[in-house]
Amino acid sequence: MTQAPGKLVMAPAVPHIVTELPGPKARAHLEFDRQWTSPSVPRAYPVVPVRGEGCTIEDIDGNLFLDFNAGIAVTSTGHCHPDVVRAIQDQAAKLIHYSADFYLPIYAETCAELARIAPMKEKCRVFLSNSGTEAVEGAIKLARFTTKRQYLVAFLGAFHGRTYGSVSLTASKAKYHAGFGPMLPGIFHAPFGHVADLKWFDETLFKHLVPANEVAAIIVEPIQGEGGYVVPEDGFMQGLRRICDEHGILLISDEVQAGAGRTGKMWSIQNWDVEPDIVATAKGIASGMPISAFIARESLMTQWGPGAHGTTYGGNPLACAAALETIKQLEGGLMANARARGEQLMTGLRALQARFPAIIKDVRGIGLMIGVEFDTHEHAAAAEWASFQRGVLVLEAGMTVVRMAPPLVLTEDEAAIGLRLFGEAVAEVAAK
């Protein structure tokens, strides 16, 4: 394969596996990594990426993988999209950092763009930070500050991050709380996804635990991510909005994984025509650069003043440049492509489910946010590993689900190749 620095040139068809997996250089790197990195970092499988382009990842041994996880739903415009790279380079030549404590022009421009695309009719204002968990933390603070209430409701199966406030809201796996208690007080977890579950608020929470007028906010992933790519029933999100309106509770939409065009709409909550009060975003909004935001109705955001919330690195100029270009790309055709390729994948995966109904129990999702639920954790893990061995990078979610969240630049041919190879992986698992 002919290579140029940072670029794949005239690459063979992808995937293209030239060593055993992991290869010799990858194995050496794994040993080096084990000596220096925190063992708390979760690792899915031993891929050692050094270069990327579009939906292709090249590892340290020269193997080419078809990326169906996008760095956990982050590289929305594909790896190293040339327009995003150009925007970062242009900004880097001008100014790499200046704190948002001062009047950085590109910071306000990015806030204005995020406010423009927000899923609320009221004018919005925006706070920029660095990661999804920071955006959630900021949303928690704003909700408590503006409502003067203390209690928060999240959902069983939710994942909102790993810092103390957001991990307290998280309820996808008990291990995320293990050894770190006590968690942030004043948090309750509701059942997720079924319209009938909404009875819990009146019959359990408000009746037995806390009065409704002391609940500051309900925070929800409109489609649960790490909890297993769970899509709620129609009517569930609308029901949450009604509960919030009735009791003066704020609705926070955690769009960190499901937003930024992944479902074919800019924000996943728009699939149900529901307006939140606050939106948290990160991951795909800047194609891999570290930026996040919480976007709130102006009537909320203007209630706090200087010093109530701040950050040194949030809204970094390079990340802002990437976000501005990413939004252009999402609106310029990538959301439409997410819908088309999502339909293609769902059709193929449901056909695969029909072939292997004993081990594939469900196929669900919207756009390029798709979950394949297996009968056991062991079968899901085996399918992930067998896909890796064939050069397709998928990722588990929850206990029994394999998620597919490829870059939104996925082509029809790449989707077909991924389906074929994932089908081979499932057949291998079924045969065993």
C-alpha positions in Angstrom: 0.0 0.0 0.0 1.3 3.4 -1.0 1.1 5.9 1.9 1.5 9.6 2.3 1.9 11.2 5.8 -1.5 11.1 7.5 -3.3 9.9 4.4 -4.3 6.5 2.9 -3.5 6.5 -0.8 -4.8 3.9 -3.3 -5.7 1.7 -0.4 -7.0 -1.8 -1.2 -10.6 -2.7 -0.6 -11.5 -2.4 3.1 -11.3 -4.4 5.3 -7.8 -5.5 4.4 -6.2 -7.7 7.1 -2.5 -8.5 6.5 -1.5 -10.0 9.9 -3.1 -12.0 12.6 -5.1 -9.9 15.0 -3.6 -8.4 17.0 -0.5 -8.2 14.9 3.1 -8.2 16.2 3.4 -4.4 16.5 0.0 -4.2 18.2 1.0 -6.9 20.7 4.2 -5.0 21.5 2.2 -1.8 22.0 -0.3 -3.5 24.3 2.5 -4.5 26.5 3.9 -0.9 26.5 0.4 0.5 27.2 -0.1 -1.9 30.2 3.0 -0.4 31.9 1.9 3.2 31.8 -1.9 3.7 31.5 -4.5 3.6 34.2 -6.1 0.1 34.4 -9.4 2.0 34.9 -9.6 2.7 31.2 -12.0 0.2 29.6 -10.7 -1.5 26.4 -13.0 -3.3 24.0 -10.6 -5.3 21.8 -6.9 -4.9 20.8 -7.1 -2.5 17.9 -4.2 0.0 17.8 -5.2 2.8 15.4 -2.7 5.1 13.9 -4.5 6.6 10.9 -8.0 7.1 9.6 -9.9 8.3 6.6 -13.6 8.3 6.1 -14.9 5.0 7.5 -11.4 3.3 7.4 -9.0 2.8 10.3 -5.4 1.7 9.8 -3.7 0.0 12.7 -0.1 -0.1 13.7 0.5 -3.2 11.6 -1.0 -1.9 8.4 -4.3 -3.6 8.7 -7.3 -1.7 7.4 -10.6 -1.9 9.3 -14.1 -0.8 8.4 -15.1 1.4 11.3 -18.7 0.8 12.4 -18.3 2.4 15.8 -16.7 5.8 14.9 -14.7 6.0 18.1 -17.9 5.5 20.0 -20.2 7.6 17.8 -17.8 10.5 17.7 -16.3 10.9 14.2 -19.6 11.9 12.6 -18.1 13.3 9.4 -15.7 10.4 9.1 -12.1 10.2 10.1 -10.1 13.3 9.1 -12.7 14.8 6.9 -10.7 17.2 4.7 -12.9 20.2 5.3 -12.8 19.7 9.1 -9.0 19.2 9.0 -8.6 22.4 7.0 -10.8 24.3 9.5 -8.6 23.1 12.4 -5.4 23.9 10.5 -6.5 27.3 9.6 -7.5 28.1 13.2 -4.3 26.6 14.6 -2.3 29.0 12.4 -4.2 31.9 14.0 -4.8 31.1 17.7 -4.7 27.8 19.5 -6.0 28.8 22.9 -7.4 31.7 24.8 -9.7 31.2 27.7 -13.5 31.9 27.4 -12.9 34.2 30.4 -12.2 36.7 27.6 -14.2 37.6 24.5 -13.0 34.9 22.0 -14.8 35.5 18.7 -15.1 31.9 17.6 -16.5 30.9 21.0 -19.5 33.2 20.5 -19.9 32.1 16.9 -20.1 28.5 17.9 -22.6 29.3 20.6 -24.7 31.2 18.1 -24.7 28.2 15.7 -25.6 25.7 18.4 -28.4 28.0 19.5 -29.6 28.3 15.9 -29.9 24.5 15.5 -31.3 23.9 19.0 -34.6 22.0 19.2 -36.4 24.8 21.1 -38.5 27.6 19.7 -37.4 30.1 22.4 -34.1 31.8 21.8 -31.3 29.8 23.5 -27.9 30.5 25.0 -25.0 28.1 25.2 -22.1 27.2 27.5 -19.2 25.3 25.9 -17.1 22.7 27.8 -14.9 19.8 26.9 -16.7 16.5 27.3 -20.2 15.0 27.6 -19.9 14.5 31.3 -19.0 18.2 31.7 -22.1 19.2 29.7 -24.3 17.1 31.9 -22.7 18.5 35.1 -23.4 22.0 33.8 -27.0 21.1 33.0 -27.5 19.8 36.6 -26.2 23.0 38.1 -28.3 25.2 35.8 -31.5 23.1 36.6 -31.0 23.3 40.4 -30.0 27.0 40.3 -33.0 28.1 38.2 -35.7 26.0 39.8 -34.4 26.4 43.4 -35.3 22.6 43.7 -32.9 19.8 44.7 -34.2 16.5 43.2 -33.3 15.0 39.9 -34.7 12.0 38.0 -32.8 9.9 35.6 -33.6 6.4 34.2 -32.6 2.8 34.7 -30.2 2.0 31.9 -29.0 5.5 31.5 -25.4 6.6 30.9 -24.6 10.3 31.5 -20.9 10.2 32.2 -18.3 9.4 34.9 -17.7 12.5 36.9 -19.6 12.6 40.2 -22.8 14.3 39.3 -23.2 12.5 35.9 -22.1 9.1 37.2 -24.7 9.5 40.0 -27.3 9.9 37.2 -25.9 6.9 35.4 -27.7 3.5 35.9 -26.5 1.3 33.1 -24.1 -0.9 35.2 -23.6 -1.1 38.9 -19.9 -1.2 38.5 -19.8 2.5 37.6 -20.9 3.2 41.2 -18.9 0.5 42.9 -16.4 1.9 45.4 -17.3 5.5 44.8 -20.2 6.1 47.2 -21.9 8.1 48.4 -23.2 9.4 45.1 -24.7 12.8 44.6 -27.8 13.0 46.8 -31.3 13.7 45.6 -31.3 11.4 42.5 -34.0 8.9 41.6 -34.1 6.4 38.8 -37.3 5.7 36.8 -38.1 2.8 34.5 -37.4 3.7 30.8 -39.1 3.3 27.5 -42.7 2.2 27.9 -45.6 4.5 28.1 -46.9 2.5 31.0 -43.7 3.2 32.9 -44.8 6.9 33.2 -47.2 5.8 35.9 -44.2 5.5 38.2 -44.0 9.2 38.5 -47.4 9.6 40.1 -47.8 6.2 41.7 -44.3 6.0 43.2 -42.1 9.1 43.1 -44.6 11.8 43.8 -46.8 9.7 46.0 -44.2 8.0 48.2 -40.8 9.7 47.8 -40.8 13.4 47.0 -43.3 16.0 46.1 -43.4 17.0 42.4 -42.7 20.6 43.3 -39.3 19.7 44.7 -38.1 18.0 41.5 -35.8 20.2 39.5 -35.3 18.2 36.3 -35.8 14.9 34.5 -32.8 14.0 32.4 -33.2 11.5 29.6 -31.3 10.0 26.7 -34.1 10.0 24.0 -32.4 6.8 22.8 -30.3 5.1 25.5 -26.7 4.6 24.4 -24.4 2.6 26.6 -27.6 1.0 28.2 -28.2 -1.0 25.0 -29.4 1.4 22.2 -32.9 1.3 23.6 -35.5 3.2 21.6 -38.6 4.2 23.6 -42.2 3.6 22.6 -43.9 6.4 20.8 -45.7 8.5 23.4 -43.0 8.0 26.1 -41.1 11.2 25.3 -44.3 13.2 24.9 -45.5 11.8 28.3 -42.3 13.1 29.9 -42.9 16.5 28.5 -46.5 16.5 29.9 -45.2 15.5 33.3 -42.6 18.3 33.3 -45.1 20.9 32.1 -47.7 19.9 34.7 -45.2 20.2 37.6 -42.8 22.9 36.5 -40.0 20.4 36.1 -37.2 21.0 33.5 -36.6 18.4 30.8 -33.0 17.8 29.9 -32.2 15.9 26.7 -28.8 14.1 26.9 -27.9 14.1 23.2 -24.2 13.3 23.8 -24.4 10.0 21.8 -27.7 10.2 19.9 -27.4 13.8 18.7 -25.3 15.6 16.1 -27.3 14.1 13.2 -26.8 10.4 14.1 -30.5 9.5 13.9 -31.1 11.5 10.7 -32.2 14.5 12.6 -29.9 17.0 14.3 -31.2 15.9 17.8 -32.7 12.6 18.6 -35.6 14.1 20.6 -36.8 15.6 17.4 -37.9 12.2 16.3 -40.8 12.6 18.7 -41.5 16.4 18.1 -40.7 17.2 21.8 -38.9 20.3 22.9 -36.6 20.0 25.9 -35.6 22.9 28.2 -31.9 22.0 28.2 -29.8 20.0 25.7 -26.4 18.4 26.4 -24.2 17.6 23.4 -20.7 16.4 22.7 -19.2 13.4 20.8 -20.2 13.9 17.1 -20.7 17.6 17.2 -17.1 18.3 16.3 -16.0 15.2 14.5 -13.5 14.1 17.1 -12.3 17.3 18.6 -13.0 17.7 22.4 -15.9 20.0 22.8 -19.3 19.8 24.4 -22.1 22.2 25.2 -25.3 22.6 27.2 -27.9 24.6 25.4 -30.7 26.2 27.4 -33.7 28.4 26.9 -32.6 32.0 27.3 -35.1 32.5 30.1 -33.1 29.9 32.1 -29.6 30.7 31.1 -29.9 34.4 31.9 -30.8 33.7 35.6 -27.3 33.0 36.6 -24.4 35.5 36.5 -20.6 35.7 36.2 -18.8 33.0 38.2 -21.7 30.7 38.6 -20.1 28.3 36.0 -16.9 28.5 34.0 -14.0 26.6 32.4 -10.5 27.3 31.2 -10.4 25.0 28.1 -14.0 24.8 27.2 -14.7 26.3 23.8 -11.1 25.9 22.6 -10.6 27.6 19.3 -9.6 24.5 17.4 -12.5 22.5 18.7 -14.9 25.4 17.9 -13.6 25.5 14.3 -14.2 21.8 14.0 -17.7 22.1 15.4 -18.6 24.9 13.0 -17.5 22.9 10.0 -19.1 19.7 11.3 -22.5 21.5 11.6 -22.1 22.5 7.9 -21.4 19.0 6.9 -24.3 17.5 8.9 -26.8 20.0 7.3 -25.2 19.6 3.9 -26.2 16.0 3.4 -24.9 13.8 6.2 -28.1 13.6 8.1 -30.0 12.5 5.0 -27.2 9.9 4.4 -27.7 8.7 8.0 -31.3 8.0 7.3 -30.6 6.2 4.0 -27.8 4.0 5.3 -29.7 3.4 8.5 -32.6 1.9 6.5 -30.1 -0.2 4.5 -28.5 -1.6 7.7 -31.8 -2.2 9.5 -33.2 -4.1 6.5 -30.1 -6.3 6.3 -29.8 -6.9 10.0 -33.5 -7.9 10.3 -32.9 -10.4 7.5 -30.0 -11.7 9.5 -32.2 -11.9 12.6 -34.6 -14.0 10.6 -31.8 -16.4 9.7 -30.6 -16.7 13.3 -33.6 -16.1 15.6 -32.2 -18.3 18.3 -29.4 -15.9 19.1 -30.5 -12.5 17.7 -33.5 -11.3 19.7 -34.0 -7.8 18.4 -32.8 -5.3 15.9 -33.6 -1.7 16.8 -32.5 1.9 16.1 -33.0 5.1 14.2 -30.6 6.3 11.5 -27.1 5.2 12.1 -27.7 4.3 15.8 -28.5 0.6 15.6 -28.5 -2.1 18.3 -28.4 -5.8 17.7 -29.6 -7.6 20.8 -28.3 -11.2 21.4 -29.7 -13.8 23.7 -26.6 -13.8 26.0 -23.7 -11.6 26.9 -21.4 -14.3 25.7 -22.9 -14.4 22.2 -22.8 -10.6 21.9 -19.1 -10.5 22.9 -18.3 -13.4 20.5 -20.0 -11.5 17.7 -18.0 -8.4 18.5 -14.7 -10.4 18.5 -15.6 -12.3 15.3 -16.4 -9.0 13.6 -13.0 -7.6 14.7 -11.2 -10.7 13.3 -12.9 -9.9 9.9 -11.9 -6.3 10.0 -15.2 -4.7 11.1 -15.2 -2.6 14.3 -18.4 -2.8 16.2 -18.9 -2.4 19.9 -21.0 -3.9 22.7 -23.6 -1.8 24.5 -25.3 -2.8 27.7 -25.0 -6.5 28.5 -26.3 -8.3 25.4 -26.2 -5.7 22.6 -23.8 -5.0 19.8 -24.1 -1.4 18.6 -23.5 -0.1 15.1 -22.7 3.7 15.0 -20.5 4.3 11.9 -19.5 7.7 10.6 -22.3 9.4 8.8 -20.3 9.4 5.6 -20.8 5.6 5.3 -21.4 4.6 1.7 -23.9 2.1 0.3 -21.0 -0.3 -0.6 -19.4 0.0 2.8 -22.7 -0.7 4.5 -23.2 -3.8 2.3 -19.7 -5.0 3.1 -20.2 -4.5 6.8 -23.5 -6.4 6.7 -21.9 -9.3 4.9 -19.0 -9.6 7.3 -21.1 -9.1 10.4 -23.4 -11.8 9.0 -20.4 -14.1 8.7 -19.5 -13.3 12.3 -23.0 -14.1 13.6 -22.9 -17.4 11.6 -19.7 -18.3 13.2 -21.1 -17.6 16.7 -24.3 -19.6 15.9 -22.2 -22.6 14.6 -20.4 -22.8 18.0 
